[in-house]
């Protein structure tokens, strides 16, 4: 006769007989009672800060980031605009701003003047 120790009732059960129903462990499910897919809504339209193109969906946003060699911002990654001393919506690089017809910050205007003096 072979028997096995049962942790549920702290006793021994004969392996030749069926295991007692009271000692069968209940399977705990981590799933919801009725699983459903998570559907994420689309994003609001905005203008790309890089080239000014209209971004109206998540796929166009991913494409814009890919084309311009950018990565998606996540909280806690890098410094914020205010921490870096930048003016939101204005750019410090005169060449970049001129190429994309974007406004320059005060620091960018100073750099543009310095570049003109060095060239001229």
C-alpha positions as CSV (number, residue, x, y, z in Angstrom):
1,X,0.0,0.0,0.0
2,X,1.4,3.3,-1.1
3,X,0.3,6.5,0.6
4,X,1.1,10.2,0.4
5,X,1.1,13.0,2.9
6,X,-1.7,15.6,2.5
7,X,-0.9,19.2,3.4
8,X,-4.6,20.2,3.3
9,X,-5.7,17.9,6.1
10,X,-2.3,17.1,7.6
11,X,-2.9,13.3,7.1
12,X,-1.9,10.4,4.9
13,X,-4.0,9.1,2.0
14,X,-3.9,5.9,0.1
15,X,-2.7,6.4,-3.5
16,X,-4.8,3.4,-4.7
17,X,-8.0,5.3,-3.7
18,X,-9.2,8.5,-5.3
19,X,-7.9,11.6,-3.6
20,X,-10.6,13.1,-1.2
21,X,-12.5,16.1,-2.6
22,X,-12.0,18.1,0.6
23,X,-8.2,17.8,0.1
24,X,-8.0,18.9,-3.5
25,X,-6.5,22.4,-3.5
26,X,-8.6,25.1,-5.1
27,X,-7.0,26.8,-8.1
28,X,-6.7,30.5,-7.5
29,X,-7.3,32.5,-10.7
30,X,-5.5,35.8,-11.3
31,X,-7.7,36.6,-14.2
32,X,-10.8,38.7,-14.1
33,X,-14.2,37.1,-14.0
34,X,-14.9,38.1,-17.6
35,X,-11.7,39.0,-19.4
36,X,-11.9,41.8,-22.0
37,X,-9.4,43.5,-24.2
38,X,-8.0,46.9,-23.2
39,X,-8.8,49.5,-25.8
40,X,-6.8,52.6,-25.7
41,X,-8.4,55.7,-27.1
42,X,-6.6,57.8,-29.8
43,X,-4.7,61.0,-28.9
44,X,-5.8,64.6,-29.5
45,X,-4.5,66.4,-32.6
46,X,-1.4,68.5,-32.1
47,X,1.4,70.1,-34.2
48,X,4.8,68.3,-34.2
49,X,7.4,70.5,-32.3
50,X,10.0,69.3,-34.8
51,X,8.5,70.1,-38.2
52,X,5.1,71.6,-37.5
53,X,3.3,68.7,-39.2
54,X,-0.2,67.8,-37.8
55,X,-0.2,64.7,-35.7
56,X,-3.7,63.2,-35.4
57,X,-3.2,59.5,-34.4
58,X,-0.8,57.3,-32.4
59,X,0.5,55.8,-35.6
60,X,1.3,59.2,-37.1
61,X,3.0,60.1,-33.9
62,X,5.2,57.0,-33.9
63,X,6.0,57.7,-37.6
64,X,6.9,61.3,-36.8
65,X,9.2,60.2,-33.9
66,X,10.8,57.6,-36.1
67,X,11.4,59.9,-39.1
68,X,12.9,62.6,-36.9
69,X,15.1,60.3,-34.9
70,X,13.3,61.0,-31.6
71,X,12.1,58.9,-28.7
72,X,8.9,59.0,-26.7
73,X,9.2,61.0,-23.5
74,X,8.5,59.2,-20.2
75,X,8.2,60.7,-16.7
76,X,11.5,60.8,-14.9
77,X,13.7,60.6,-18.0
78,X,16.0,63.6,-18.4
79,X,15.4,67.0,-17.1
80,X,12.3,69.1,-17.7
81,X,12.3,72.2,-19.9
82,X,12.3,74.5,-16.9
83,X,15.2,72.6,-15.3
84,X,17.3,73.1,-18.4
85,X,16.6,76.8,-18.5
86,X,14.8,76.7,-21.8
87,X,11.8,78.7,-23.1
88,X,9.0,76.4,-24.1
89,X,8.1,76.7,-27.8
90,X,11.3,78.5,-28.7
91,X,14.7,77.1,-29.9
92,X,18.3,77.9,-29.0
93,X,19.9,76.5,-32.2
94,X,19.8,79.3,-34.9
95,X,20.5,76.9,-37.8
96,X,17.7,74.5,-36.7
97,X,15.3,77.3,-36.2
98,X,16.1,78.9,-39.5
99,X,15.8,75.5,-41.4
100,X,12.4,74.8,-39.9
101,X,11.2,78.4,-39.6
102,X,10.8,78.2,-35.9
103,X,11.1,81.0,-33.3
104,X,14.3,81.6,-31.4
105,X,14.7,82.0,-27.7
106,X,16.7,84.9,-26.3
107,X,19.7,82.7,-26.0
108,X,19.2,81.6,-29.6
109,X,19.1,85.2,-30.8
110,X,22.4,85.9,-28.9
111,X,24.0,82.8,-30.6
112,X,22.7,84.0,-34.0
113,X,24.3,87.4,-33.5
114,X,27.6,85.8,-32.4
115,X,27.6,83.6,-35.5
116,X,27.0,86.5,-37.8
117,X,29.9,88.4,-36.1
118,X,32.2,85.4,-36.5
119,X,31.3,85.0,-40.2
120,X,31.3,88.7,-41.0
